[in-house]
Amino acid sequence: LKHRNEVVDEEPEDLQTKFVSTVKDHPLYGTHFFHVRKHTFPEAMATFPDRMIVAFNSEGLHFLNMERETLASFGYADIYRWGGSSSQFSIIIWNADTQDTEDVS
């Protein structure tokens, strides 16, 4: 509201264009966030907190702590399989270090 008087007479389309131009280069632009609880994680991710954020965007899948700091990221090519129900979600991720898949749920 502090800058309302500066923009009140501008066209909505111009304001939308300015907004998108401002935020589009942010690393989290276009990201969808899901607050989750850890159920079963592989050994390499065992130290992740019990509550975290799973984020999907054009770059792939990201695990964030509640401060939105990235804990791990996986490109879509690393997601072997995914699925779930209304209350649970499971992802099988390719681990390049072990040359094997790991179940994350």
N, C-alpha and C positions, 0 to 999 in steps of 0.2 A: 504494500500500500504506500510505502514511502515514495515510490516513483510513479504512482498512479497518474498524477497530473501531467507527467511527461509523455504518457502513452495513451491517454484517454481518447484523443482525437484520431489516433491511427487506425487504419483498417485492420480488421481481425486477420486477414490473410497475410498482411505485412508483418504483424506481430508473430504469427505462427512461423513464418519464414525466418525471422530473426531468432526466434527461440531454437528452432531446429539447427540453424547455422551455429549457434552458440554451443549446444550440447552434443552434436553429432560426433565430435572427435573424442569425447570422454570414453575411457575404456569400458564403462558399464552401460553405455547407450544401447538401448534396445534389449536389455537383459531382463529376463523374467526370474524372479526370486521366489524360492520356496523354503520356508522354515521347516526343518526336519529334525528328527531324533535318530541318533545312530542306533542301529540294531546289530547288524553283522558287517564288520569291516575287515579287510585283509590285514595281515601283520604290518605292512608298510604304512597303513593308515590308522593303526591302533591308538596312536597318541592324539588323534583328532578329538575335539570336545564332544560330549554327548549331544549337545544341541548346536546346530550349525545351519548354514544357509547353502542350499544347492542353487546354482544359477546357470541358466542356459542363455547363450547368445550366439551370434554368428560365428564366433570362434570355437564354441564347443561347450563342454560341461565344466563347471568350476565349483569347488568346495571352498566356502568362506567361513571364517569364524564370525561371531556375532558383531564384531567391529568391522566387518566386511573386508578383512584382510584375506588374501588368497592363500589357501593351504595347499591346494593341488588343482591342476587344470588338465583336461583331456580333450583333445580334438575329436571331432565326430568319427574320424577313421579309427580311433582307439576304442570306441564303444562297440563291443561285439554283439550285445543283445540287451534289450531293455523291456520292461513290462511291469504290470502292477494291477492293483485294484483301487477301490475308493479310499482305502486306509493304509496301503503299503505300496512301496515302489522298489524295484530291484533293477540293478544295472550290472552287466558283466563287462568288465573293462580289460583290454589287452595291456599286459605289463611287458614293456619292451626289455626291461632288465632281466626278467626271469623267462621271457619268451613263453608266457602262459597267460591264461585268463584268471581274473579274480572277481569274485562276487561281492557286490556292495549293496546292502539293503538296510 
